[in-house]
Amino acid sequence: MDFRLTPAEERFRSEVHAWLVANLPAGWGTPGFRKPEDAAEKVRFARWWQRRLHEGGWAGLHWPREYGGRGASPLEQLLFAEEYTRVGAPSMIDIGVGPALVGPTLIHHGTEQQKQRFLRKILTGEEMWCQGFSEPNAGSDLAAVRTRAELRGDTFHVSGQKIWTSYARFAEWCILVTRTDFQAPKHKGITFLLVDMTSPGITIRPLVEMTGVAWFNEVFFDDVRVPRENVVGEVNGGWTIVITTLAHERSGSAPHARLQGEMRDVLDLA
C-alpha cells in the first residue's frame, strides 16, 4: 500500500498551511503575543477565530456542504488537524461544543427546521452551546439522569440540576438530557432538548477550581419552559441522540494531531 499523499492531497495541505499563516493574528506564537487569559476573553477570541474560519471556508470541515460545511474526506480532516497543530493555531475547546457535538448531532437527527435555525450560527460562532448531561448522581451512568421534563400541551416544563457544565455562563443554548418517563427503564424515557439559556428559571453557579479558574458550572432549572419543537428525535427516544453526541465527543482527528504536536514540543525541549 502506498501511503504517500497524492498531488491533490499535497495541494490541500499547502492550502491549509498558507491560509493559517496568513490569517492568524500578527505575532501569534511569539513570546510578545499576549494570548487571552480570563474566561470571557478566551470565549470572545474563540468566537472571533471561529468566524474567521467560517469566512475562509474552514469551519465545519466534515459537515456536509448543504449545511455550510466543507464536506472534507477523513484524510483531509487529518491533514487539516496536523497543519493546524503544526502552526500552533488556537484551541477551540472554549466554544467546541457547538461545532464538534451539537452540529453533527443535529445533522444526523434534527428536523430541517432545527438545522436551518441553528447550524449556520454554530459555524459562524454567533451562538455558543453548552452540554447539559452530567448530574450529581448521573455522570458515568448518564442514563440515571433525574432532571424532569413534563410535557403540558406543546411545552415542556423542566426542573432539575446539571453539573460540570463547561462554559454555561457564556452559552446562548444548551443540549439538555432530561427524564420524561419515570416509569420506563432508565435507557428509555429520556428526551433530548435544545434549551435557550436566557429562559426564565435558569440559574448558573460557577464551580471555582483550586487554580481560581471557573470553567465548570452547576446549572439549575426551575420550571423552565421549552417548546416541543425543540425536541431532537422522539420524545422518550433521546438515548439514541445521546449516543450520537458522545460518539462525536470521543472521536475525531484532533486528538491525533494534538498528540503529534505535544510530542514535537517535548522533543524540542529535550
Wavefront OBJ file of the C-alpha trace (Angstrom):
o trace
v 0.000 0.000 0.000
v 1.299 3.439 -0.957
v 0.965 5.862 1.970
v 2.340 8.843 0.088
v -0.031 11.760 -0.405
v -1.457 12.336 -3.856
v -0.733 15.662 -5.608
v -4.277 16.803 -4.736
v -3.739 15.960 -1.074
v -0.405 17.800 -1.055
v -2.159 20.841 -2.541
v -4.805 20.628 0.162
v -2.143 20.523 2.882
v -0.341 23.509 1.357
v -3.601 25.454 1.071
v -4.402 24.842 4.745
v -0.929 25.904 5.854
v -0.910 29.058 3.724
v -4.341 30.139 4.929
v -3.478 29.636 8.576
v -0.207 31.560 8.329
v -1.962 34.416 6.523
v -4.901 34.631 8.919
v -3.523 34.035 12.396
v -3.184 37.259 14.427
v 0.046 39.143 13.836
v 2.713 37.873 16.202
v 0.766 34.738 17.100
v 3.021 32.147 18.724
v 5.785 34.630 19.567
v 6.804 35.481 23.151
v 5.484 39.005 22.756
v 1.974 37.996 21.785
v -0.493 38.247 24.644
v -2.991 35.429 24.429
v -6.389 35.769 26.134
v -6.211 34.782 29.779
v -9.543 35.016 31.576
v -12.579 33.004 30.572
v -14.525 35.855 28.982
v -11.521 36.936 26.895
v -10.920 33.374 25.717
v -14.533 32.970 24.638
v -14.534 36.305 22.778
v -11.331 35.348 20.983
v -12.642 31.873 20.114
v -15.819 33.357 18.639
v -13.714 35.732 16.527
v -11.473 32.916 15.284
v -14.467 30.678 14.561
v -15.954 33.462 12.415
v -12.615 33.800 10.634
v -12.516 30.079 9.933
v -16.042 30.261 8.561
v -15.224 33.177 6.289
v -12.217 31.259 4.975
v -14.244 28.111 4.302
v -12.581 26.058 7.045
v -15.411 25.829 9.607
v -17.429 22.633 9.800
v -14.713 20.809 7.906
v -16.524 17.453 7.975
v -20.051 18.872 7.760
v -22.000 18.349 4.516
v -21.801 21.232 2.076
v -25.566 21.722 2.105
v -25.307 22.776 5.756
v -22.387 25.118 5.312
v -19.527 22.688 5.809
v -16.669 21.718 3.530
v -17.516 18.025 3.091
v -13.883 17.098 3.692
v -12.767 13.484 3.454
v -11.352 11.747 6.579
v -7.814 12.146 5.230
v -8.374 15.858 4.547
v -9.608 16.236 8.104
v -6.402 14.618 9.372
v -4.247 16.831 7.165
v -6.064 19.928 8.380
v -5.633 18.879 12.032
v -1.915 18.243 11.504
v -1.302 21.616 9.870
v -3.498 23.359 12.457
v -1.358 21.855 15.218
v 1.895 22.437 13.339
v 1.386 26.222 13.320
v 0.043 26.248 16.876
v -3.357 27.623 15.847
v -5.847 28.426 18.628
v -7.533 25.663 20.567
v -11.274 25.789 20.001
v -12.251 23.960 23.171
v -13.784 27.151 24.575
v -16.664 27.017 22.074
v -16.185 23.481 20.801
v -19.499 22.005 21.973
v -21.373 23.637 19.103
v -19.183 22.764 16.094
v -17.958 19.395 17.377
v -21.069 17.975 19.088
v -24.283 19.906 18.500
v -23.846 20.453 14.786
v -23.155 16.802 13.893
v -25.972 15.665 16.196
v -28.476 17.965 14.509
v -27.251 16.960 11.059
v -27.950 13.323 11.962
v -31.166 13.675 13.959
v -32.507 17.235 13.790
v -35.547 18.393 11.888
v -34.967 20.527 8.823
v -36.326 23.479 10.783
v -33.758 22.886 13.537
v -30.938 22.584 11.013
v -31.878 25.831 9.306
v -32.286 27.636 12.635
v -29.091 26.548 14.372
v -26.353 25.202 12.099
v -25.162 28.383 10.426
v -24.947 30.293 13.720
v -22.843 27.476 15.155
v -20.409 27.678 12.241
v -20.075 31.464 12.470
v -19.566 31.454 16.248
v -22.597 33.678 16.653
v -24.245 31.239 19.052
v -22.355 29.220 21.654
v -23.550 25.986 23.224
v -23.051 24.087 26.456
v -23.677 20.429 27.261
v -26.270 19.661 29.951
v -25.552 15.981 30.520
v -23.953 15.179 33.899
v -25.817 15.449 37.190
v -24.663 14.990 40.794
v -25.825 11.338 40.653
v -25.555 10.743 36.920
v -22.064 11.085 35.485
v -20.535 7.927 34.054
v -24.021 6.394 34.320
v -25.667 9.071 32.210
v -28.894 7.101 31.803
v -29.578 7.747 35.501
v -30.473 11.402 34.835
v -33.262 12.800 37.022
v -33.788 16.255 35.537
v -37.514 16.191 34.856
v -39.214 17.462 31.694
v -43.003 17.340 31.915
v -44.960 17.903 28.702
v -48.026 20.103 29.137
v -49.662 20.809 25.824
v -46.867 21.835 23.461
v -44.434 22.952 26.183
v -42.006 21.032 28.381
v -41.597 22.242 31.953
v -38.052 21.390 33.029
v -36.817 21.173 36.628
v -33.552 19.727 37.920
v -29.820 20.236 38.141
v -26.801 19.685 35.918
v -23.169 19.827 36.998
v -19.723 20.132 35.358
v -21.342 22.135 32.570
v -18.419 23.812 30.836
v -18.836 27.428 29.656
v -22.507 27.563 30.685
v -22.085 31.205 31.716
v -21.287 32.192 28.143
v -23.598 29.889 26.204
v -26.730 31.000 24.417
v -28.029 27.421 24.077
v -27.783 24.065 25.835
v -28.239 20.464 24.711
v -30.129 19.029 27.671
v -30.734 15.388 28.562
v -33.953 15.030 30.545
v -36.177 12.351 32.046
v -39.693 12.390 30.587
v -40.931 8.966 31.717
v -40.008 7.888 35.248
v -41.774 4.529 34.885
v -39.755 3.365 31.858
v -36.397 1.513 32.031
v -33.654 4.078 32.513
v -32.394 3.997 28.923
v -35.945 4.666 27.821
v -37.962 7.689 28.871
v -35.122 10.106 28.070
v -35.715 13.163 25.886
v -33.054 15.350 24.255
v -33.940 19.075 24.319
v -32.485 22.282 22.893
v -32.781 24.911 25.626
v -32.438 28.674 25.319
v -30.083 29.661 28.161
v -31.808 33.037 28.541
v -35.053 31.292 29.547
v -36.572 32.327 32.893
v -35.853 29.829 35.667
v -32.214 29.039 34.804
v -29.592 29.726 37.474
v -25.869 29.221 36.793
v -23.389 28.792 39.641
v -19.684 28.708 38.660
v -17.514 25.997 40.227
v -14.183 27.610 41.096
v -11.177 25.276 40.927
v -8.087 25.447 43.146
v -6.380 27.441 40.390
v -9.092 30.095 40.569
v -10.431 29.125 37.153
v -14.192 28.607 36.838
v -14.769 26.720 33.593
v -17.286 24.315 35.097
v -20.703 25.261 36.391
v -23.751 23.971 38.159
v -26.930 24.777 36.262
v -30.331 24.740 37.957
v -33.622 24.543 36.074
v -36.725 25.730 37.912
v -39.846 25.186 35.786
v -38.005 26.237 32.630
v -40.298 26.187 29.614
v -39.089 24.584 26.400
v -41.264 24.339 23.263
v -41.926 20.838 21.961
v -40.391 21.837 18.614
v -37.023 21.860 20.446
v -37.041 18.077 20.910
v -34.325 16.328 18.910
v -35.562 12.941 17.748
v -38.536 11.425 19.548
v -39.991 12.112 22.967
v -38.690 9.301 25.248
v -36.239 8.297 22.498
v -33.398 10.598 23.492
v -30.855 7.906 24.364
v -30.178 7.351 20.660
v -29.404 11.059 20.309
v -27.144 10.985 23.378
v -25.121 8.117 21.887
v -24.613 10.095 18.673
v -23.373 13.128 20.611
v -20.995 11.060 22.749
v -19.670 9.248 19.679
v -18.624 12.592 18.206
v -17.151 13.662 21.529
v -14.941 10.573 21.661
v -13.873 10.552 18.022
v -12.333 12.928 15.517
v -8.901 13.706 14.149
v -7.919 16.435 16.617
v -6.517 14.141 19.386
v -4.112 12.508 16.910
v -2.835 15.877 15.757
v -2.656 17.281 19.295
v -0.575 14.322 20.439
v 1.774 14.808 17.497
v 2.188 18.471 18.403
v 2.779 17.727 22.073
v 5.399 15.102 21.241
v 7.161 17.603 18.997
v 7.190 20.140 21.838
v 8.683 17.551 24.202
v 11.404 16.681 21.706
v 12.207 20.368 21.240
v 12.740 20.677 24.997
v 14.928 17.550 25.209
l 1 2 3 4 5 6 7 8 9 10 11 12 13 14 15 16 17 18 19 20 21 22 23 24 25 26 27 28 29 30 31 32 33 34 35 36 37 38 39 40 41 42 43 44 45 46 47 48 49 50 51 52 53 54 55 56 57 58 59 60 61 62 63 64 65 66 67 68 69 70 71 72 73 74 75 76 77 78 79 80 81 82 83 84 85 86 87 88 89 90 91 92 93 94 95 96 97 98 99 100 101 102 103 104 105 106 107 108 109 110 111 112 113 114 115 116 117 118 119 120 121 122 123 124 125 126 127 128 129 130 131 132 133 134 135 136 137 138 139 140 141 142 143 144 145 146 147 148 149 150 151 152 153 154 155 156 157 158 159 160 161 162 163 164 165 166 167 168 169 170 171 172 173 174 175 176 177 178 179 180 181 182 183 184 185 186 187 188 189 190 191 192 193 194 195 196 197 198 199 200 201 202 203 204 205 206 207 208 209 210 211 212 213 214 215 216 217 218 219 220 221 222 223 224 225 226 227 228 229 230 231 232 233 234 235 236 237 238 239 240 241 242 243 244 245 246 247 248 249 250 251 252 253 254 255 256 257 258 259 260 261 262 263 264 265 266 267 268 269 270
